[in-house]
Structures are given as C-alpha cells and as structure tokens.
Amino acid sequence: MDHSILTHSVDQLADINTLSRLFDKDTRVFRMPSEHVLKEVIDITRDIIFPYHYGETPVYADTLKYYIGVRVDRLSRLLREQIAISLEYDEDYCSQCQQRADEITSQFIASLPSLRAILTTDVVAAYNGDPAAKSNGEIIACYPTVKVLTNYRVAHQLLLLGVPLIPRILTEMAHSETGIDIHPGATIGESFTIDHGTGVVIGETCVIGKNVKLYQGVTLGAKSFPLDENGNPIKGIPRHPILEDDVVVYSNATILGRITIGRGAVVGGNIWVTEDVPPGCSVVQGKSSRK
C-alpha cells in the first residue's frame, strides 16, 4: 500500500478546519461524556434501586448496606467525572466545573431514595395493568417500561440539577435498548407505565400526570415548530401534549401539539388527535363520547 496515501488522508482528517461545522464553539480539547462509562453508571443505578434484580452477585439482607454502599461509592466517582466533562464541554472550560460536579453529584446521590420510591410506583402500575405478569420481579427483570423509565427518571433528575448533555445521552441509550424514546425534559408523574412499549415517543415539553398508561406506538409530539426571524425553530417553548391523571392511550395513537387530554380520558388506537379531549371522554376513530 502507498503510505503517502495514508499520510495524506491523516493530514486531511486532522485538519481542524474540516471539523469546524461539528462544533458549537471553539474548543481546545476534544472530550465529551463517555457512553461506555454512562452505561456503567446506569447499570449501577439500576442495581442500587433494584438490588435483588440486577447485578452479578447474590444479595443478602444482612449485607445489603455494604452492598449498596460499595455501589453508591462507585456511582458517585464515575458520575462526578462525567458531569465535570459535560460542564466543561458546555461552558468552555469553566473554572468551577469540578466543584459544581461535586455538588451536583452529591445532590443526585441524595435523590436516589426518592427515585426508588417513584420507580416502585411504576413497577406496581405495570404489574397491576398486565394480567400476564406473574410477579414484580418479572416486571423489573423483563419489561422494557422499567428499563426506559429508570434511564428517563435518572436523566430527568440530572437535567433538573443543571447537567448538560448527559441526560439526553442516557435517554437515547434507553431508546436504543427498548425502542422507546422519552426526552429527559418531559415531566412524568408516578405510577406511569408503557405496555409493550416499542415505538413510543414522548416529546421534550410533555406533561404527564399520575397513573397514566400508554400502549405501543403512541406518539406525544409537536404539531408545528414556530420559527424565529432567521427561519430557525424556536427552542424551549411548550409544544407537546398535556395528559392529566388516569389517562389511557391505546396503540398507535398520535397526539400532537400543546393540547390537554383531560383526567380519566381514553384515546383509542390508530387515531390522530390535535384538539383538547375533555375529562372522562373517550375518543375512538375521530369520535368522542362521555364515558
């Protein structure tokens, strides 16, 4: 092989000017959070929240505190490093990144008991909503809803704590694993479940109440994208649906725009909804009726 071709290709690939369009700002170091490390972060978090269901070793009641302690220590070390990297990338070498990473990591570790509490409601909702389920253990070990909601609830908490980039990486990891796409910015109440799950999309500004159930193929999306004076989409404005408590949405329904599906409403399968649905109503093939 002609080594001059290799040298020429390397020279071209290492030309910083060819990378300029890939960066949002000038940078001196090419470093982003590691998906490989974040995979370990989420695996450890799942093991901490559900210690009898994940992990590679048996867990005994009399050593549970030690078991959890070792994993929390490992989690905090990995997460602190990744948060610091994400802050540096986002803020272009901020002088306080490491200190902020320490503070955020401590706040996240403090939130783990509440994360377990709300994920427990999700597990119970999935079990109660599926007559085929034999146990909570089966739900935790097998059902994609628990896996994706663990990633989402961890990601959402990190987003609330001001962590850039990592929340989206975590939810996209779950998207790849389960086929369920939940943006970390969505707000989802307790006792939430997705039956079967594949193909579900939940947008960034969705607000979902308590005891809501979705089936496979549901899209909670935006109907339009308002543009700024330069013709670019305006980011951050509410553009996705609100689902109030006790709503059920059946398979392949598409709900678009900042509309409200009222408490206790049922949206049937294979329909397109772009207008508010009153509380207690059922919508089936474009028709609505009071339940």
N, C-alpha and C positions, 0 to 999 in steps of 0.2 A: 504494500500500500504506500502511496505517496504521502510521506509525513508532512510535506509542505501544505497539503490539503487540510490535514488535522490542525496544523498551526494556524492556517488562515481562518478556519472555522472557529477555533478558540478565540482568536483575536476579535472576530466579529461578535461572537456571543458575549464576550467580556466587555464590549463597548458599552459604557454606561448610557450613552445617548439612545441606544436601541431599547433600553428599559424605561425610559422617562415616562412613557404613557401608562405604565403599570403602577406608578407611584402617585399617591395623592399629595405628597410633599417631598421636599428634599430630605434625603436621609444619608447618614454616613455609615450605618451598619445595616446589613440585610438580616433582620431577625424578626420572626413572628412566633406567636404561641405554637407549640408543637401538638399536632393532632395525636401523635403517638403518646405523649405524656398525658394529654387530656383524656385519652381513652383509659389510662390507668386511674386518673382522677375520678372519672365517672364509675369505673368498676369498684373502686374502694368506697365511694359514696353509697353505691347500691348495697355493698356488703355491710356498711355501718348501719344503714337504715333497715335492711332486712338481713340480720346477721345469721339467721338459720337457713337462708335460702340461696345465698350467693357465697362465693369464697371457695377455697380449695381444701380446707381442713374442717373437721367436725368442730362444733361449738358446744361448750358445756356451760351450764348455768353458773357453776361455781368459779369459772374462769372468764366469764363474759366481760367483766370490767377490764381485765387485762387485754383480752382480745380486741375490744373496742378501742382501748387506749392506744395500742400499737398502731391501729389503722388510722385513728384520728391524727396521730403524730405524723405518719407518713403522708396523709392527705394534706395537712397544713403545710408541710415542706414543699410538696410538689405544686400546690396551688399558689403559694406565695411567689414562687419563681415565675410561674406562668402569668400571674396577674401583673407582676413587675414588668415583664416583657411586653404585655399588651398595653400598659400605660406608657411605656417608652415609645412604642410604635405610634400610639395615638397622639402623644403630646411632644414628640420630637425631643427626647432626652430631658424630660422634666427633672429638676434637681431633687424633688421629693418623692420620686416614684417608689423607691424601696420602702420608705416609711409609710406611704399610702397603701402599698401592697400588704404590709404587715397589719395595718389597721383593718383593711377590708377582709383579709383572711380571718382575723380574729372574730369579726362580725359575722362572717359566714359560718364559722365553726359554731358560734353561739346560736345560729339559726337552725342547726341540724335537728334538735328535738322537735321544733315546730314543723320542719319539713317531713319528718317521720309521721307526725300527727296527721297532716293533711293527706299524705300519700296513703296512710292507713284507711282514710275515708274513701279514697279512690279504689283501693283493693276491695273493700267491702261492697262498694257500689257495683263493681264488676262482677263480684260473686253473686250478689243478690239479683243482678239483672240477667244472669245466664244460667238456665236450668241444666245446661250440660256440664257446668263446673262442679267438681267434686269437693274442692277444698280451697281455702285461701292460699295454701301453699302452691296449688296448681296455678292459680291466678298469677301469683308472684313469679313463679319459675317459667311459665309458658306464655302468658298473654302479652301481646305487644303493647297494649294500653299502659301497663305498668312500666315497661321499659321506657317508652317515649315520655310518659308523664314524669318519671324520675329525672330524665335529662331536662325536660321543659322546666320543672319546678326548681331545679338547681340553677339552670340558666336564667330564669326569671329573677331569682333571688340575687344572683350576681349582677344582673342588669340594674336592679333597684339599688345596689350598692355602688353603682357607677363604674363597673368593669366594662371596658370596650372589647369588642371583637370576640372574646371567649364565649359569651352567651350564644352568639349565632353559630359558632363552631360546634358547640355542644348539641344544639337542636338539629343542625344539619347531619351530625353523626347519627342521631336517632332516626332522622329521615331516611338515611341510607340503610339503617338496620331494620326499620319497621315499615317503611313506605308511608309513614305519617309525618306530615310537615306542619309543625307548630312553631310560629315565630315566637321568640322569647319575650317580645313586648306585649303579647296578648295577656289579658287578665282572666284567670280561670278560677272559679270558686271550688269549694270542697265537693267531694262525692261526684266527681266527674268521671265518665267512662266513655270509651270508644269501642263498640262491639265490632269484632273482626279487624277493622282499622285501616286496611290498605287503601291508599288513595285519598285520605282525609287531608284537607288543607285548612289551616286556621291562621288568618292574617294578623298582622302586627297590632292593629288597634281594636281587635275583637275584645268584647267584654262578655264573659260567660258567667252566669250565676251559679247557684248551688244545685246539686242533684240534676245535672243536665246529662243527657245521653245522646251520642251521635252514633250512626252506623257507617259502614264503609262507604267511601266515595263521596262523602259530604264535602262541599266547598263553602267556607265562610270567607268570602272575598270582597274585593272592591269593585264597584261598578264603573268608576271613571277615575281619572287622575288629573286633578286641576294642575294647570301649568303656570309657571312664573313668566315674567316679561321676556325671558330668553327662550321660552318654549320647553323648559325642563320641568319634570314633575315636582310639585311642592311636597316635601317630605314632612312626616310627623303629624299631619292633620288626621282627625278621626275619619276613617273611610270604610271601616268594616262593620259587620253587624253586631248588635247587642242581643244576647239571648238571656232572658230573665230566668229565674229559678224554675226547675221542674219541666223544662222544655225537652221534647224528644224530636230528633230529626232523623228520618229514615234514609236508607241508602240512596246515594247518587243525587240527593237534593243539592241545588245550588242556591245559596242565599247571598245576595250582593248588595253592597252599599251600606251607608250608615242608617240602617233601619232597625226596628225593635221587634223581636219575636216575644210576645207577652208571656207572662208567667203561666205555666201549665199548658201552653200551646203545643200542638203536634203538627209537624211538617212532614207530609208524606214523601215517598220516594220518587225519584226521577222527575222532579218539578223544579221550576225556576221561580224564585221569589225575590222581588225587588221593591215591595211595599210592606209597611208595617202589618204585623199579624196581631190582632187583639188578644188579650189574655184569655185562656181557656178555649181558643178556637182550634179547629183542625183544618189544614189546607191540604187538599188532595187533587192532583191534576188540575191546578189552577183555580179550584173552587174552595171557598172557605165556609165553615159552618161552626156554630157554637156546639161545644161538646155537651 
